[in-house]
Amino acid sequence: MKKIVLSAIILLACSTLLAQHSLEKLWESDSLTLEGPESVLFDAQSNSLYVSSMGSGSVVRMDLDGKVIRKDWVTGLNSNKGSALFNGLFYTAETSGIAVIDAGKGSIVKRIPVDSAKMLNDVAMDPRGVIYVSDTRAARVYRIEGDKPTVYLENMPGANGLLTVNADLYVLTATSFLKVNANKVITQIADGFESGLDGIVMVADNEFIISNYKGMLWYIKADGTKQLLLDTRPDRIMSNDISYNSKTRTLYVPSFGTNRVIAYRVK
C-alpha cells in the first residue's frame, strides 16, 4: 500500500513539473527609439509590431526582430496606450477618447470622445467590431458601438487589461483576473496579485499570460492555477501591455521604464 501511495505522489510531482512553463529570451529592441512604450500589438497580416510610444505621443512600427520599420508611423497622439486592429483601422486609447487611424496610410481618421473618461487605458475588439476600453482611474469599462460610448462595467478598481474571446470579455483589475460573459455575469479566475496588473493574452485554450507592469509575468489557467514566469522587479524592468504571436509562440513585452520591447518564446 505504501508503495502505491509513494508511486502516486511521484507521478503527481512529475505531472506538475511537466506542466510548468518557461520563457526563453529572443531579443530586445534598442532603447533610443521608444519613449515610454506602454503597449505592443502584434499584427499577423503585416508581420509587424505596433508599439505605443506613449511618451512621444506616437506609434512606432517594428519588424518581428525588434528593428524599426517606421519611427513616426503615427504622431500627434495624447498619452496613447492600448491598441487594436479591425478592418484596416487601428484604434488606440488616448486619455479621454479613442483615436482611429487608417492602417494603410498611417493617418488619423477621427477621434471618438468618451466624455466621462478619466484615464482610458487598454482596448479590445469583439468579432463584430465593438470596442471595449478600460478606464483605470474611473474603475470602469466602456463599450463603444457605432462611435457611441456607454458604461459597460463599473466598480472595477484599477481596470486595465482587456481581451475578447468570442462573446466573453476578460478583464484585469489592479489585483484580479475576471471573465465577463455576454450577460455581464462575472467569474473570478484568479486574484491576490500584487497591485499593477496590466496586459492579457491567450496562449492556448483556457490558458493565458498576464503581466504586472511592475515587472512580473504570470501563466494562468482557467481553473485559477497560476505560475510566475518572470520577475524582473529587481532589475527595474517593467512588463506593460503585452502581445502574442501564437504561430511562433512569441510573447512581446514592452518595458515602459527602460524604453524597450523584449521578445520571449513561451516554452
C-alpha positions in Angstrom: 0.0 0.0 0.0 2.8 2.4 0.9 4.5 1.7 -2.5 1.2 2.5 -4.3 0.9 5.8 -2.4 4.5 6.7 -3.0 4.2 6.0 -6.7 1.1 8.2 -6.9 2.9 11.0 -5.2 5.9 10.7 -7.6 3.5 10.6 -10.6 1.7 13.7 -9.3 5.0 15.5 -8.8 6.2 14.6 -12.3 2.9 15.7 -13.8 3.2 19.1 -12.0 6.8 19.5 -13.2 5.8 18.7 -16.8 3.0 21.3 -16.7 5.4 24.1 -15.8 6.1 26.7 -18.5 9.1 29.0 -19.1 10.3 31.9 -21.2 13.3 32.0 -23.5 14.5 35.5 -24.3 14.9 36.1 -28.0 15.8 39.7 -28.4 15.3 43.2 -27.1 14.9 46.4 -29.1 17.2 49.4 -28.8 16.4 52.0 -26.0 16.7 55.1 -28.2 13.6 54.9 -30.5 10.8 54.4 -28.0 9.7 56.8 -25.3 7.7 55.1 -22.6 6.4 52.1 -24.6 3.1 51.3 -22.8 1.7 48.8 -25.3 2.7 46.5 -28.1 0.4 44.9 -30.7 1.4 42.0 -33.0 -0.3 42.1 -36.4 -0.3 38.8 -38.2 -1.3 40.3 -41.5 1.7 42.6 -41.9 4.0 40.5 -39.7 4.9 43.6 -37.7 4.5 45.2 -34.3 2.8 48.4 -33.4 4.2 50.0 -30.3 2.5 52.8 -28.4 5.4 55.2 -27.7 3.3 57.0 -25.0 6.0 59.5 -24.0 6.2 60.9 -27.6 2.5 60.5 -28.4 3.4 58.3 -31.4 3.1 54.8 -32.7 6.3 53.1 -33.8 6.2 50.1 -36.2 8.8 47.4 -35.8 9.5 44.1 -37.5 9.4 40.8 -35.7 13.1 41.1 -34.8 12.6 44.4 -33.0 14.1 46.5 -35.8 12.4 49.8 -36.5 10.3 50.0 -39.7 9.0 53.5 -39.1 9.6 55.6 -36.0 6.8 58.1 -36.8 4.1 55.9 -38.2 1.5 58.0 -36.4 2.3 61.1 -34.4 0.2 63.8 -32.5 -1.4 61.4 -30.1 -2.2 62.1 -26.5 -0.8 59.6 -23.9 -1.7 56.7 -26.2 -1.8 53.3 -24.6 -3.7 50.1 -25.6 -4.5 49.4 -29.2 -6.5 47.1 -31.5 -6.8 46.5 -35.3 -10.1 45.8 -37.1 -10.9 46.0 -40.8 -7.9 48.1 -41.8 -8.3 50.6 -38.9 -6.0 50.9 -35.9 -7.7 52.0 -32.7 -5.7 53.4 -29.7 -6.8 54.8 -26.4 -5.9 58.3 -25.6 -6.6 59.9 -22.2 -10.3 60.7 -22.9 -11.1 59.1 -26.2 -10.2 56.6 -29.0 -8.0 57.7 -31.9 -9.0 55.9 -35.1 -6.1 55.5 -37.7 -6.1 54.3 -41.3 -3.6 51.5 -41.0 -2.7 51.7 -44.7 -1.9 55.4 -44.6 -0.8 55.8 -41.0 -3.0 58.8 -40.6 -5.7 59.7 -38.0 -9.2 59.4 -39.5 -11.2 60.6 -36.5 -11.4 60.5 -32.7 -14.2 59.0 -30.6 -14.6 61.1 -27.4 -15.6 59.4 -24.1 -16.8 62.4 -22.2 -16.8 61.0 -18.7 -13.4 59.3 -19.0 -10.6 59.9 -16.5 -7.7 57.8 -18.0 -8.5 55.4 -20.8 -6.1 52.5 -21.0 -6.5 49.2 -22.8 -8.6 48.5 -25.9 -10.2 45.2 -27.1 -12.4 44.5 -30.1 -15.0 41.8 -30.4 -15.6 39.8 -33.6 -18.2 42.4 -34.7 -16.0 45.4 -34.2 -17.5 46.5 -30.9 -14.8 48.4 -28.9 -14.2 47.9 -25.2 -11.9 50.3 -23.4 -10.8 50.3 -19.8 -10.7 53.5 -17.6 -8.2 52.8 -14.9 -8.9 55.9 -12.7 -12.7 55.6 -13.0 -12.7 51.9 -12.3 -14.9 51.3 -15.4 -15.0 49.6 -18.8 -16.8 51.3 -21.7 -18.4 49.7 -24.7 -18.4 51.6 -27.9 -20.7 50.7 -30.8 -21.4 53.0 -33.7 -19.0 55.5 -32.2 -21.3 55.8 -29.2 -19.7 55.0 -25.8 -21.7 53.6 -22.9 -20.6 52.4 -19.5 -20.4 48.6 -19.6 -18.8 47.7 -16.3 -18.4 49.6 -13.1 -16.6 49.0 -9.7 -13.6 47.6 -11.4 -10.7 49.0 -9.3 -7.7 49.8 -11.4 -9.4 48.4 -14.6 -6.7 47.8 -17.2 -6.0 44.8 -19.5 -8.9 43.6 -21.7 -9.2 40.6 -24.0 -12.2 39.4 -26.1 -12.7 35.7 -26.8 -15.9 35.0 -28.7 -18.7 36.5 -26.6 -16.6 36.7 -23.4 -14.6 39.7 -22.2 -11.6 39.1 -19.9 -10.7 42.0 -17.6 -7.8 42.7 -15.3 -8.4 44.9 -12.3 -5.4 46.0 -10.2 -5.3 42.7 -8.4 -7.8 40.3 -10.1 -8.3 38.4 -13.3 -12.0 38.2 -14.3 -14.2 36.7 -17.1 -17.4 38.6 -18.1 -19.9 36.8 -20.3 -22.4 38.3 -22.7 -24.9 38.7 -19.9 -22.3 40.5 -17.8 -22.1 37.6 -15.3 -18.6 38.0 -13.7 -16.5 35.0 -12.9 -13.3 35.4 -10.9 -10.5 33.4 -12.5 -7.7 34.4 -10.1 -6.9 37.0 -7.6 -4.5 38.0 -4.8 -1.9 39.5 -7.2 0.2 42.5 -6.3 -1.5 45.6 -7.5 -0.5 46.6 -11.0 -1.9 44.0 -13.4 -1.7 45.3 -17.0 -2.0 43.1 -20.1 -3.6 39.8 -21.1 -3.0 37.4 -23.9 -4.4 33.9 -24.6 -1.7 31.3 -25.4 -3.9 28.2 -25.6 -7.5 27.2 -24.9 -8.3 28.5 -21.5 -4.7 29.4 -20.8 -3.3 32.9 -20.5 -0.3 35.0 -19.7 -0.9 38.2 -17.8 1.5 41.0 -16.9 2.0 43.2 -13.9 3.6 46.5 -15.0 6.0 46.4 -12.1 7.8 43.6 -13.8 6.0 40.3 -13.5 4.6 37.8 -16.0 2.2 35.1 -14.9 0.9 31.9 -16.6 -2.8 31.4 -15.7 -5.2 28.6 -16.4 -9.0 29.0 -16.4 -9.2 27.0 -13.1 -7.2 29.7 -11.4 -3.9 27.8 -11.4 -1.1 30.3 -11.7 2.7 30.2 -12.2 5.1 33.1 -12.0 7.1 33.0 -15.3 9.3 36.0 -14.8 10.0 38.6 -12.1 12.2 41.5 -13.3 11.4 43.9 -10.5 15.0 43.7 -9.0 16.3 44.9 -12.3 13.6 47.6 -12.6 12.4 46.2 -16.0 8.7 46.7 -16.3 6.2 44.5 -18.1 3.4 46.5 -19.6 0.6 45.7 -22.1 1.8 42.5 -23.8 1.0 40.9 -27.2 1.4 37.3 -28.5 2.2 35.6 -31.8 0.6 32.1 -31.5 2.2 30.7 -34.6 5.8 31.2 -33.2 4.7 31.2 -29.5 6.4 34.6 -29.1 5.5 37.0 -26.3 6.2 40.7 -26.9 6.7 42.7 -23.7 7.0 46.5 -23.7 9.1 47.9 -20.8 8.0 51.4 -20.1 10.8 52.4 -17.8 13.7 51.1 -20.0 12.2 52.2 -23.4 12.4 48.7 -24.9 10.3 45.9 -26.3 11.6 42.4 -25.2 10.6 39.2 -27.0 10.4 35.8 -25.4 9.5 32.3 -26.7 6.9 30.6 -24.4 8.0 27.1 -23.7 
